[in-house]
């Protein structure tokens, strides 16, 4: 009987008491953790974007000097059937930047002779209408522009298009070699984000 009382009043009781306190403490921690979890919330938002129409440029017509005679310069105006024409398509009313790289000369296919080319500060026209005829540019344009410094405020027309019309001059020497000559005209376009 004494050993039962000792366990009830002594060491055994203390062990049960400690176990009870530990159980209560663990229970309190679980309740505290559960209350923290239930106080959290999650929201899911979205990021959205709409990519506009792809911007493209094409060489619609070459700048054609035609027949050229030795020692006689030949000019082509920007508003003739022989003008160079570049067509730009993209998002209607979007701002674009334009850069034109012009040749300093035309060369034979073998590269054994060159003929100087020149472009004045008024040899270009930018037209933001759908009119592809350089002889009758539309009202939405920039006439008489420097092709090396095209307008930075160019905007595609309401139909999503624009054109560049280009004139220029070749200067054959008195002993220019006979044959066909060509030179690359490179036009680069990009959206400005406006």
Secondary structure as a PSIPRED ss2 file (coil, helix, strand):
# PSIPRED VFORMAT (PSIPRED V4.0)

   1 X C   1.000  0.000  0.000
   2 X H   0.000  1.000  0.000
   3 X H   0.000  1.000  0.000
   4 X H   0.000  1.000  0.000
   5 X H   0.000  1.000  0.000
   6 X H   0.000  1.000  0.000
   7 X H   0.000  1.000  0.000
   8 X H   0.000  1.000  0.000
   9 X H   0.000  1.000  0.000
  10 X C   1.000  0.000  0.000
  11 X H   0.000  1.000  0.000
  12 X H   0.000  1.000  0.000
  13 X H   0.000  1.000  0.000
  14 X H   0.000  1.000  0.000
  15 X H   0.000  1.000  0.000
  16 X H   0.000  1.000  0.000
  17 X H   0.000  1.000  0.000
  18 X H   0.000  1.000  0.000
  19 X H   0.000  1.000  0.000
  20 X H   0.000  1.000  0.000
  21 X H   0.000  1.000  0.000
  22 X H   0.000  1.000  0.000
  23 X H   0.000  1.000  0.000
  24 X H   0.000  1.000  0.000
  25 X H   0.000  1.000  0.000
  26 X H   0.000  1.000  0.000
  27 X H   0.000  1.000  0.000
  28 X H   0.000  1.000  0.000
  29 X H   0.000  1.000  0.000
  30 X H   0.000  1.000  0.000
  31 X H   0.000  1.000  0.000
  32 X H   0.000  1.000  0.000
  33 X H   0.000  1.000  0.000
  34 X H   0.000  1.000  0.000
  35 X H   0.000  1.000  0.000
  36 X H   0.000  1.000  0.000
  37 X H   0.000  1.000  0.000
  38 X H   0.000  1.000  0.000
  39 X C   1.000  0.000  0.000
  40 X C   1.000  0.000  0.000
  41 X C   1.000  0.000  0.000
  42 X C   1.000  0.000  0.000
  43 X C   1.000  0.000  0.000
  44 X C   1.000  0.000  0.000
  45 X C   1.000  0.000  0.000
  46 X C   1.000  0.000  0.000
  47 X C   1.000  0.000  0.000
  48 X C   1.000  0.000  0.000
  49 X C   1.000  0.000  0.000
  50 X C   1.000  0.000  0.000
  51 X C   1.000  0.000  0.000
  52 X C   1.000  0.000  0.000
  53 X C   1.000  0.000  0.000
  54 X C   1.000  0.000  0.000
  55 X C   1.000  0.000  0.000
  56 X E   0.000  0.000  1.000
  57 X E   0.000  0.000  1.000
  58 X E   0.000  0.000  1.000
  59 X E   0.000  0.000  1.000
  60 X E   0.000  0.000  1.000
  61 X E   0.000  0.000  1.000
  62 X C   1.000  0.000  0.000
  63 X C   1.000  0.000  0.000
  64 X C   1.000  0.000  0.000
  65 X C   1.000  0.000  0.000
  66 X C   1.000  0.000  0.000
  67 X C   1.000  0.000  0.000
  68 X C   1.000  0.000  0.000
  69 X C   1.000  0.000  0.000
  70 X C   1.000  0.000  0.000
  71 X C   1.000  0.000  0.000
  72 X C   1.000  0.000  0.000
  73 X C   1.000  0.000  0.000
  74 X E   0.000  0.000  1.000
  75 X E   0.000  0.000  1.000
  76 X E   0.000  0.000  1.000
  77 X C   1.000  0.000  0.000
  78 X C   1.000  0.000  0.000
  79 X C   1.000  0.000  0.000
  80 X C   1.000  0.000  0.000
  81 X C   1.000  0.000  0.000
  82 X C   1.000  0.000  0.000
  83 X C   1.000  0.000  0.000
  84 X E   0.000  0.000  1.000
  85 X E   0.000  0.000  1.000
  86 X E   0.000  0.000  1.000
  87 X E   0.000  0.000  1.000
  88 X E   0.000  0.000  1.000
  89 X E   0.000  0.000  1.000
  90 X C   1.000  0.000  0.000
  91 X C   1.000  0.000  0.000
  92 X C   1.000  0.000  0.000
  93 X C   1.000  0.000  0.000
  94 X C   1.000  0.000  0.000
  95 X E   0.000  0.000  1.000
  96 X E   0.000  0.000  1.000
  97 X E   0.000  0.000  1.000
  98 X E   0.000  0.000  1.000
  99 X E   0.000  0.000  1.000
 100 X E   0.000  0.000  1.000
 101 X E   0.000  0.000  1.000
 102 X C   1.000  0.000  0.000
 103 X C   1.000  0.000  0.000
 104 X C   1.000  0.000  0.000
 105 X E   0.000  0.000  1.000
 106 X E   0.000  0.000  1.000
 107 X E   0.000  0.000  1.000
 108 X E   0.000  0.000  1.000
 109 X C   1.000  0.000  0.000
 110 X C   1.000  0.000  0.000
 111 X C   1.000  0.000  0.000
 112 X C   1.000  0.000  0.000
 113 X C   1.000  0.000  0.000
 114 X E   0.000  0.000  1.000
 115 X E   0.000  0.000  1.000
 116 X E   0.000  0.000  1.000
 117 X E   0.000  0.000  1.000
 118 X E   0.000  0.000  1.000
 119 X C   1.000  0.000  0.000
 120 X C   1.000  0.000  0.000
 121 X C   1.000  0.000  0.000
 122 X C   1.000  0.000  0.000
 123 X C   1.000  0.000  0.000
 124 X E   0.000  0.000  1.000
 125 X E   0.000  0.000  1.000
 126 X E   0.000  0.000  1.000
 127 X E   0.000  0.000  1.000
 128 X C   1.000  0.000  0.000
 129 X C   1.000  0.000  0.000
 130 X C   1.000  0.000  0.000
 131 X C   1.000  0.000  0.000
 132 X C   1.000  0.000  0.000
 133 X C   1.000  0.000  0.000
 134 X H   0.000  1.000  0.000
 135 X H   0.000  1.000  0.000
 136 X H   0.000  1.000  0.000
 137 X C   1.000  0.000  0.000
 138 X C   1.000  0.000  0.000
 139 X C   1.000  0.000  0.000
 140 X C   1.000  0.000  0.000
 141 X E   0.000  0.000  1.000
 142 X E   0.000  0.000  1.000
 143 X E   0.000  0.000  1.000
 144 X E   0.000  0.000  1.000
 145 X E   0.000  0.000  1.000
 146 X C   1.000  0.000  0.000
 147 X C   1.000  0.000  0.000
 148 X C   1.000  0.000  0.000
 149 X C   1.000  0.000  0.000
 150 X C   1.000  0.000  0.000
 151 X C   1.000  0.000  0.000
 152 X C   1.000  0.000  0.000
 153 X C   1.000  0.000  0.000
 154 X C   1.000  0.000  0.000
 155 X E   0.000  0.000  1.000
 156 X C   1.000  0.000  0.000
 157 X C   1.000  0.000  0.000
 158 X C   1.000  0.000  0.000
 159 X C   1.000  0.000  0.000
 160 X C   1.000  0.000  0.000
 161 X E   0.000  0.000  1.000
 162 X E   0.000  0.000  1.000
 163 X E   0.000  0.000  1.000
 164 X E   0.000  0.000  1.000
 165 X E   0.000  0.000  1.000
 166 X E   0.000  0.000  1.000
 167 X C   1.000  0.000  0.000
 168 X E   0.000  0.000  1.000
 169 X E   0.000  0.000  1.000
 170 X E   0.000  0.000  1.000
 171 X E   0.000  0.000  1.000
 172 X C   1.000  0.000  0.000
 173 X C   1.000  0.000  0.000
 174 X C   1.000  0.000  0.000
 175 X C   1.000  0.000  0.000
 176 X C   1.000  0.000  0.000
 177 X C   1.000  0.000  0.000
 178 X C   1.000  0.000  0.000
 179 X C   1.000  0.000  0.000
 180 X C   1.000  0.000  0.000
 181 X E   0.000  0.000  1.000
 182 X E   0.000  0.000  1.000
 183 X C   1.000  0.000  0.000
 184 X C   1.000  0.000  0.000
 185 X C   1.000  0.000  0.000
 186 X E   0.000  0.000  1.000
 187 X E   0.000  0.000  1.000
 188 X E   0.000  0.000  1.000
 189 X E   0.000  0.000  1.000
 190 X E   0.000  0.000  1.000
 191 X E   0.000  0.000  1.000
 192 X C   1.000  0.000  0.000
 193 X C   1.000  0.000  0.000
 194 X C   1.000  0.000  0.000
